[in-house]
């Protein structure tokens, strides 16, 4: 049956042109025709040509609010990716950090995408805590009429996998929101599934097309989108180790490696507060144990994969489930059925699973059971203004015993034991715009960094020395023993002498009968800490998230309560105000 002509004979085209246009327009969907109408109208307007006005005014872009709760930056990066794709799909996106979220605005958001990471043992990222707690509280507003989708990031090596994303998804629904797409719970290898979820979610949230739709095309905004796409590449690069020094004494029970890396084509444009990801290799001895336990020692291809490509230490409930699916092992299935699998995997690795539940495994099975070996991020301990084309890191070697077996951190012990001067490493820059020095170099700063948490503050002090900052700086540092564990001690003494560091307070927990930590020093100096903060100082914390960061924050709240005679809620509100003003920043892990 012949297709009916769309263009009339009076259209200003010859017969062949009308036939070509009819063939295209006749096969086009309503939304494609609407887009073309808006595009041509916008093109003529942008070029200053006399264009015939469309029959209907352009329809405003569909609103989309993208909120993210991020600790390491992955959720923030995904939020930016969603925004870019949303613009191209006819949305008007707005990206909001949970740290800046006013939950009272959510009922007015027609479409919401939430991207959330889970931190520690099922907790929200530090910056997201305030808004998250408000959303979970009794005073949270209703979200009737709001369409939503949740993308959850987590790590299957933790028991509470993607707990925050799951909680947000349930909470949005409980408050009356309409789930437009199923939640996705993603592990560390999230790139591909996240891209698929974003694509499907934007389709689900897009308004239904209508024949009279004319989609607005933002020609003025094209340059900005292209500029975003033109961001410098942060692909992994190979660097050379030019310094490898143990910062602890030979009598210490710790080993902290100062690593200086040289970039062949110049250091990337990093800032103090950024991190560098190291792509490590697994312990060759552990690889051999796994190959022996699976009778696959003769497979050289598998050996290379287990050494540099697969995560052979992480053991999660998901790993056990994949193991049972691959082997059909009845005893391992009983472990799952009993509900005890989460308790059993604690402190164990893949080798424990293989040895406890012997089964015939192939290379393909091991590839299915394990996940890709992820890079490890470390805070940069240097300023480019002082060290040029190098990047410095401070990495403590993680070694411990559990279930009768010696264990070690994948990246930290790879660096400590198998990397020497002249060795090559694959690394990638990981920016952190939420952990930055004040823009005004006259601003005072307080830095709290026990152990390797001091790394970014070495960068801060170097940077402030280089720019001749006039603001005061105060460092709280802690470790076990003054004699053996005072990281960068001589450098801090030099910094005090040249006034790039105004003062330092230290806490060495094992040098006296009672343990003393950095939070104890903060409490001892509560009056002066509050005076600095009242005078406009910014407060920074880097290090352990599970205990130290919480204890430090509690110490600051307590300082406000005691020094200013505030109630506990008012003291908490004072510290929360510092966080909202980005004057209390954390980089914790």
FENSUL-V642346 format. One record per helix or strand of 2 or more residues. SS is the DSSP state (H for helix, E for strand). FROM is the first residue (numbers start at 1). LEN is the number of residues. Records with the same first field share a line. If there is no record, write none. Layout:
SS=FROM-LEN + FROM-LEN
This chain:
H=15-13 + 30-17 + 74-15 + 98-3 + 103-6 + 126-11 + 163-12 + 191-15 + 222-8 + 284-10 + 300-9 + 317-11 + 330-8 + 341-5 + 350-7 + 363-7 + 384-4 + 410-9 + 451-16 + 482-4 + 489-10 + 518-7 + 526-9 + 548-16 + 568-13
E=62-8 + 91-7 + 111-9 + 123-2 + 147-7 + 178-2 + 184-3 + 237-10 + 256-8 + 275-5 + 376-5 + 390-7 + 399-4 + 405-4 + 424-7 + 445-4 + 473-7 + 503-6 + 538-6 + 584-5
